[in-house]
Amino acid sequence: MKVFVTGASGFIGLAIIDELLGAGHEVIGMVRSQKGADALTAKGVQAHFADLTDIDGICRGAALADSTIHTAFNHDDFTVYQASCENDRRIIEALGEVYAGTDCKLVITSALGLLPRGRMVDENDQPVPGQNPRILTEQASDAVAQKGVNVVLVRLPPTVHGERDRGFIPMLIGIARQKGVSVYQNEPKNHWPAVHRKDAAKLYLQALEQAAPTGTRYHATAELGIPFMDIAAAIGKGLNLPVTGMDAADADAHFGGFAHFAAMDIQASSERTRHSLDWQPTGPNLIEDMEAVYF
């Protein structure tokens, strides 16, 4: 199969490409820079130049392939998070137009942070309106599915961890280093699920290859809900900084623009995903990985 991957030179995208190539697929990877193109070419991957603002360019890449795995999203600037979510909606709707009337498959990346908080959720749970603008991703995917396009979603946890991670854990480490203290929220206590990047990449491959009803959701959770205070403790240990709990208001002030994400209380089962895809995570857990590669 020829597969188009958006975000191909990213942390998760590169791991997905390795899985695709190992399974014998041909890959076209979307990149923004010549450096990214060179990295793909070295792997035997065809580079396709486009960025998240170039929806026509993204669609041209998808049209060259039999299926698309969409992982690209603007995580670099959360001050424009709403606009990034709206752009993701437009991309998914446009990709649906490309694949309308075909057997081509769309594998879309969503987020577990959209789901109800404070209890264990599973793949059948639906996003909470108004909680997170990334709900637009799932709404667009459902609209595409209703038009008969073969689309499935992979919901990622707040942290997909491993070497060269530039996501939420490095952001938390940066805040702790800057403020001189590693903080968690005292009450209400919260949790983050997690998955190693290689396990997430294997899930994307299996979601691509295995048949499922359009609109199926998969949960990429190896650990269903790690207490956030344990993550804060690992950061404090790694940086040799004090660790302290704060009430919700003080924690929000401490984390600033990251407060929404730091306060997320997500506990997410992946039992249905594991059973339907025979997906068995084998990578290190988050705390082990933090101790090994983050400091």
Secondary structure, DSSP 8 states (H G I E B T S, - for coil): -EEEEETTTSHHHHHHHHHHHHTT-EEEEEESSHHHHHHHHHTT-EEEE--TT-HHHHHHHHHTSSEEEE-----S-GGGHHHHHHHHHHHHHHHHHHHTTS--EEEEEEEGGGS-SSSEE-TT----TTT-TTHHHHHHHHHHHHTT-EEEEEEE-SEEESTT--SHHHHHHHHHHHHTSEEEESSS--EEEEEEHHHHHHHHHHHHHS---TT-EEE--SEEEEEHHHHHHHHHHHHT--EEEE-HHHHHHHHGGGHHHHT---EE--HHHHHHHT----S--HHHHHHHH--
